[in-house]
Amino acid sequence: MSDSTFSSAAPSDDASRETDAAHNSQPEPLWRHMVGDQLRRSRLEREETQAETAIRAGVSPQYLSEMERGVKEPSSEMIAAVAGALDLSLADLALAVSENLRFGSAVGANCQAAFALAA
């Protein structure tokens, strides 16, 4: 068989990507926004202030605020410190974020604002 036979028989990767892009008109949110949204949800579920969580995590309240808003691209150490202060393992945090991405759970205002700016 010739190369042209294979290319017409099977969809190309480019065609698959174009089809996927057509189904996903919104860009995917940034990981830092999703992590920040999840950290905020976890903190609020515990009815804690940013200052309380920040003290236990060993970060400033301002830095925690920037993490929650997705302004900072925190290191893995900072994410682990804040998650630990909220009694979350990194696995639990990553699972919650991935479920929010996968199932389209409430995307935070920060992600919606990022979508608006990207448009």
DAJO-V950510 format. One record per residue. RES is the residue in one letter. BURIAL is + if it has 24 or more other C-alpha atoms within 12 Angstrom, else -. Layout:
res = <RES	RES>
burial = <BURIAL	BURIAL>
This chain:
res = <M	S	D	S	T	F	S	S	A	A	P	S	D	D	A	S	R	E	T	D	A	A	H	N	S	Q	P	E	P	L	W	R	H	M	V	G	D	Q	L	R	R	S	R	L	E	R	E	E	T	Q	A	E	T	A	I	R	A	G	V	S	P	Q	Y	L	S	E	M	E	R	G	V	K	E	P	S	S	E	M	I	A	A	V	A	G	A	L	D	L	S	L	A	D	L	A	L	A	V	S	E	N	L	R	F	G	S	A	V	G	A	N	C	Q	A	A	F	A	L	A	A>
burial = <-	-	-	-	-	-	-	-	-	-	-	-	-	-	-	-	-	-	-	-	-	-	-	-	-	-	-	-	+	+	+	+	+	+	+	+	+	+	+	+	+	+	+	-	-	-	-	-	-	+	-	-	+	+	-	+	+	-	+	-	-	-	+	+	+	+	+	+	+	+	-	-	-	+	-	-	-	+	+	+	+	+	+	+	+	+	-	+	-	+	-	-	+	+	-	+	+	-	-	+	+	-	-	-	-	-	+	+	-	+	+	-	-	+	-	-	-	-	->
